[in-house]
């Protein structure tokens, strides 16, 4: 726990030192470019606010391209002031292009902060995506099966009327002798006819 706090404290101290130095360098460059008084102190505040706005946009995950663009612009302004005050630029004779950049920075910072703070966020993920991913896929629709064709009825076997009368006599004699109705197989054996003919005769009895 103490080691973790020590690491956090070290990072925090380093961040405070870097912020203070960068803040002072930006103030010195703005002051050398003709922005004296409170205006010179407003420039580092503007740069730091733009950095924070760009960093927050990068953390949210929306419009990262815009976040990186304005983060690089603000970081370039901060690093440029640090390099300029390291002896590479004569602050007593600031070039005209630097005066133009310093004078135009407030408009640039305002534009970047407005776009980062008020631009529409990216599309939210679909609410039903998770449910749809977890739900089983619907069963595929099977093609409709054709209805089975009706089996054609066997053609009717013509039965002569005389044969029907003879079969009735045989059936009556069988009932008298056995006390039960004659079945188709017995009728076929008694008449000596094929099975289809016996079925046709039995239908007439």
Steps between C-alpha positions, in 0.01 A plus 500: 500500500780744590690412183189573294450834674866583440462434129182709485664786690803493268281518190292778652806706591647450154172607339482812715858596413442449126174696509658789691797526265285475189261758646789740564651449155169571328463813710849620405443443126163678508648789692793529258254497206328811637228342718577663833316501831216257559496407131838331528366280783188413300700329223635208706156451651353482148759244387452280807120507468523393138730214600255388766202518260686299235609241759146456625376447146765232450395330824131487404575313176287730280649691203858401581632660182384844614631435851846407373507798262432760770718316752797523261428870433493586871802282572692670218421842648619387842818334372568792268496740793735273696747482211472872422593596855797260507725757327405421139290817474594853591206613712615862466455484122203272433444435126183618333373147428509416870307814585239396243475150647465631854238756394298237311520232768187604697280452194660162427459384862138616507424311178666182626336514842157560345534210257623263770240598759190534283549264205251217479632174649535190288212259460424302814518124473172332424314417819382166377839381374593312816161333527505406136850354529403293802169379355501182289469544128149447370444167333513527120169472325462168323347495153139395493460131428260413220182329612506124434305399196190295582533132422268416216227253594528161332275465200165341577482132400182427305301222662231315306161502663473124478826460689371733771185290535705184524726660762195596706384141501844383605508760777153401621594132504820586695303699758248219539773244550739696721284775646748773391536722194730371232840677476662611177766228493242223545276657238794515259580132562137393454455700179848442357551867400806731540534725803386825330189325373432354845526848657262642242251220561523544881417869456169402338397261774 
